[in-house]
């Protein structure tokens, strides 16, 4: 993999093979859309969202090690920014986290699952305990964060004239039909971005980004986020972000 990453000719060959494979898989459908137009439409779709629930899938590479995927039940409200998370699979099953901007001195209220679940702590979003196995603070969570990450990197690449942006057919993700969008940054420029390649799954109906996978210059997966069972009609209230909610264990 290191040889491929450092050899421009091999990278061109591998990219060509990827395109050919993608064309075969999707009936030859390889399209280069207008990136700014696509971004504006995706941002308009997210602007219409007020709150939602989902199963959040999260996987990151920390200190060169790709960690196991975490699966988290998520409630999100845009205004005020409100977040409730409950881990639904091991090893963190039963852990809960609650955060609302302007509440609890802007601290996160959290507890682990299992035997020590009765120990509830108030922590800064970037507390070392929370950041130990995370690339980003918990406040960088949600489908809006996916869009923000894509938008920042795309617009930076557009300005630097190094963006390759393609639509590569359809893919069913979490039972939803999605359009696959691929962002490629040249090897020599990728160090200035969050990754060298971003593979985005955009829901074809809502235009919301359902999944993003980010790869580094060596082709290694470094970030993988997805939202399953995304319910954009959740109509969440203050009770959904209150520690005294009888469904919670704070």
C-alpha positions as CSV (number, residue, x, y, z in Angstrom):
1,X,0.0,0.0,0.0
2,X,2.9,2.4,0.8
3,X,4.4,1.8,-2.7
4,X,1.0,2.6,-4.3
5,X,0.6,5.7,-2.2
6,X,4.1,7.1,-3.1
7,X,4.1,6.1,-6.8
8,X,2.1,8.5,-9.0
9,X,1.9,6.0,-11.9
10,X,0.5,3.3,-9.7
11,X,-2.0,5.7,-8.2
12,X,-3.2,6.6,-11.7
13,X,-3.5,2.9,-12.6
14,X,-5.4,2.1,-9.3
15,X,-7.7,5.1,-9.8
16,X,-8.5,3.9,-13.3
17,X,-9.2,0.4,-12.2
18,X,-11.6,1.9,-9.5
19,X,-13.4,3.9,-12.1
20,X,-13.8,0.9,-14.4
21,X,-15.0,-1.3,-11.5
22,X,-17.5,1.4,-10.4
23,X,-18.8,1.8,-14.0
24,X,-19.3,-2.0,-14.3
25,X,-21.1,-2.1,-11.0
26,X,-23.4,0.7,-11.8
27,X,-24.1,0.3,-15.5
28,X,-21.4,2.8,-16.6
29,X,-22.9,5.6,-14.5
30,X,-19.9,7.9,-13.7
31,X,-20.9,11.5,-13.6
32,X,-19.0,14.7,-12.7
33,X,-21.6,16.9,-11.1
34,X,-21.2,20.6,-10.3
35,X,-19.7,20.4,-6.7
36,X,-20.9,23.9,-5.5
37,X,-24.4,23.3,-6.8
38,X,-24.5,19.9,-5.1
39,X,-23.3,21.4,-1.8
40,X,-25.9,24.2,-1.9
41,X,-28.7,21.6,-2.5
42,X,-27.4,19.4,0.3
43,X,-27.2,22.3,2.7
44,X,-30.7,23.4,1.8
45,X,-32.0,19.9,2.6
46,X,-30.3,20.0,6.0
47,X,-31.7,23.5,6.7
48,X,-35.2,21.9,6.6
49,X,-34.3,19.5,9.5
50,X,-35.2,20.5,13.0
51,X,-34.7,17.3,15.0
52,X,-34.2,13.5,14.4
53,X,-33.4,10.2,15.9
54,X,-31.1,7.5,14.5
55,X,-28.8,4.7,15.3
56,X,-25.3,6.3,15.0
57,X,-22.5,4.1,13.6
58,X,-19.1,5.4,14.5
59,X,-15.6,4.0,13.7
60,X,-12.3,5.9,13.9
61,X,-8.6,5.2,13.6
62,X,-6.8,6.3,16.8
63,X,-3.0,6.1,17.1
64,X,-2.7,4.1,13.9
65,X,-5.3,1.5,15.2
66,X,-8.7,1.2,13.6
67,X,-11.1,0.8,16.5
68,X,-14.2,-1.4,16.5
69,X,-17.5,0.2,15.4
70,X,-19.7,1.8,18.1
71,X,-23.5,1.7,17.8
72,X,-25.4,4.5,19.5
73,X,-29.0,5.4,19.8
74,X,-29.1,9.2,19.1
75,X,-31.5,12.0,19.6
76,X,-30.6,15.3,18.1
77,X,-32.3,18.8,18.1
78,X,-30.8,21.6,16.1
79,X,-32.0,24.6,18.2
80,X,-30.8,24.8,20.9
81,X,-28.1,22.2,20.0
82,X,-29.2,19.2,22.0
83,X,-27.8,15.7,22.0
84,X,-28.7,12.5,23.8
85,X,-26.7,9.3,23.2
86,X,-27.1,5.8,24.5
87,X,-24.7,3.0,23.5
88,X,-26.6,-0.1,22.4
89,X,-23.7,-2.5,21.9
90,X,-20.7,-3.7,23.8
91,X,-18.2,-2.7,25.1
92,X,-20.0,0.5,26.1
93,X,-23.5,-0.8,26.2
94,X,-25.8,1.2,28.6
95,X,-23.5,4.3,28.7
96,X,-25.5,7.5,28.3
97,X,-24.5,11.1,27.4
98,X,-26.6,14.3,27.5
99,X,-25.6,17.7,26.2
100,X,-27.6,20.9,25.6
101,X,-26.0,24.3,24.7
102,X,-26.4,26.7,27.6
103,X,-27.4,24.0,30.1
104,X,-25.3,22.5,32.9
105,X,-22.7,25.2,32.4
106,X,-22.2,23.8,28.9
107,X,-20.9,20.6,30.4
108,X,-21.8,17.1,29.2
109,X,-23.6,14.8,31.7
110,X,-22.5,11.2,31.2
111,X,-22.2,7.8,32.9
112,X,-20.8,4.5,31.9
113,X,-22.9,1.4,31.4
114,X,-22.8,-1.7,33.7
115,X,-21.9,-1.8,37.4
116,X,-20.7,1.8,37.6
117,X,-23.7,3.3,35.9
118,X,-24.7,5.1,39.1
119,X,-21.6,7.4,38.8
120,X,-22.7,10.4,36.8
121,X,-20.2,13.0,35.8
122,X,-20.2,16.5,34.4
123,X,-17.4,17.0,31.8
124,X,-16.2,19.5,29.3
125,X,-16.9,18.4,25.7
126,X,-13.2,18.1,25.1
127,X,-12.3,16.5,28.5
128,X,-9.4,14.1,28.1
129,X,-11.5,11.3,29.4
130,X,-13.9,11.8,26.5
131,X,-11.2,12.4,23.9
132,X,-9.1,9.4,24.9
133,X,-10.6,7.2,22.1
134,X,-12.0,10.0,19.9
135,X,-10.7,12.1,17.0
136,X,-13.3,14.8,17.6
137,X,-15.4,16.1,20.6
138,X,-18.8,14.7,21.1
139,X,-20.3,18.0,20.0
140,X,-19.1,17.2,16.5
141,X,-21.9,14.6,16.2
142,X,-24.9,14.5,13.8
143,X,-25.7,14.5,10.1
144,X,-25.0,18.2,10.0
145,X,-21.4,17.5,11.0
146,X,-21.1,15.1,8.1
147,X,-22.3,17.8,5.8
148,X,-20.0,20.4,7.4
149,X,-17.0,18.1,7.1
150,X,-17.7,17.5,3.4
151,X,-18.4,21.2,2.7
152,X,-15.3,22.5,4.4
153,X,-13.0,20.1,2.5
154,X,-14.8,20.5,-0.8
155,X,-14.7,24.3,-0.8
156,X,-11.1,24.3,0.3
157,X,-10.2,21.9,-2.6
158,X,-12.3,24.0,-5.1
159,X,-10.3,27.1,-4.1
160,X,-7.0,25.3,-4.4
161,X,-8.2,23.8,-7.7
162,X,-7.4,20.2,-6.6
163,X,-10.9,18.7,-6.3
164,X,-12.1,15.7,-8.2
165,X,-15.8,15.2,-7.5
166,X,-17.8,12.3,-9.0
167,X,-21.2,10.6,-8.7
168,X,-20.6,6.9,-8.9
169,X,-24.0,5.2,-9.0
170,X,-26.5,4.0,-6.4
171,X,-26.0,2.0,-3.3
172,X,-28.5,0.7,-0.7
173,X,-27.3,1.7,2.8
174,X,-29.3,0.9,6.0
175,X,-32.2,0.0,3.8
176,X,-32.3,3.4,2.0
177,X,-31.4,4.2,-1.6
178,X,-28.4,6.4,-1.8
179,X,-26.3,8.2,-4.4
180,X,-22.6,7.6,-4.0
181,X,-20.5,10.7,-4.2
182,X,-16.7,10.5,-4.2
183,X,-14.3,13.3,-3.3
184,X,-10.7,12.8,-4.3
185,X,-7.7,15.0,-3.3
186,X,-4.3,14.4,-5.0
187,X,-1.7,12.6,-2.9
188,X,0.6,15.6,-2.7
189,X,-2.2,17.9,-1.4
190,X,-4.0,15.5,0.9
191,X,-1.9,16.4,4.0
192,X,-3.8,19.8,4.0
193,X,-7.2,18.1,4.2
194,X,-9.1,15.8,6.6
195,X,-8.4,12.9,4.1
196,X,-7.4,12.0,0.6
197,X,-10.7,10.4,-0.3
198,X,-14.2,10.9,1.0
199,X,-17.0,8.4,0.0
200,X,-20.4,9.9,0.7
201,X,-23.8,8.2,0.7
202,X,-26.6,10.7,0.1
203,X,-30.2,9.7,0.6
204,X,-31.8,10.0,-2.8
205,X,-35.2,11.1,-1.3
206,X,-34.3,13.5,1.5
207,X,-30.8,14.5,0.1
208,X,-29.4,14.1,3.7
209,X,-26.0,12.6,4.0
210,X,-26.4,9.1,5.6
211,X,-22.8,8.0,5.7
212,X,-19.3,9.2,5.1
213,X,-16.0,7.2,5.0
214,X,-12.7,9.1,5.0
215,X,-9.4,7.5,3.8
216,X,-5.9,8.8,4.2
217,X,-3.2,9.1,1.6
218,X,-2.2,5.4,2.1
219,X,-5.8,4.3,1.4
220,X,-6.5,3.5,5.1
221,X,-9.9,4.1,6.6
222,X,-9.6,6.8,9.3
223,X,-13.2,7.9,9.9
224,X,-16.5,6.1,9.2
225,X,-19.8,7.6,10.4
226,X,-23.4,6.5,9.4
227,X,-27.0,7.1,10.5
228,X,-29.3,4.1,10.4
229,X,-33.1,4.4,10.9
230,X,-32.9,8.1,10.5
231,X,-36.3,9.6,11.5
232,X,-36.5,13.2,10.4
233,X,-40.0,13.6,11.9
234,X,-39.1,12.8,15.5
235,X,-40.6,16.1,16.9
236,X,-38.4,16.1,20.0
237,X,-39.1,18.2,23.0
238,X,-37.3,19.5,26.1
239,X,-38.2,16.2,27.9
240,X,-36.0,14.3,25.4
241,X,-33.0,16.2,26.6
242,X,-33.7,16.2,30.4
243,X,-31.8,14.1,32.8
244,X,-35.0,13.3,34.8
245,X,-36.6,11.6,31.8
246,X,-37.8,8.3,33.2
247,X,-36.4,6.4,30.3
248,X,-32.9,7.5,31.2
249,X,-30.5,6.4,33.9
250,X,-28.9,9.7,35.0
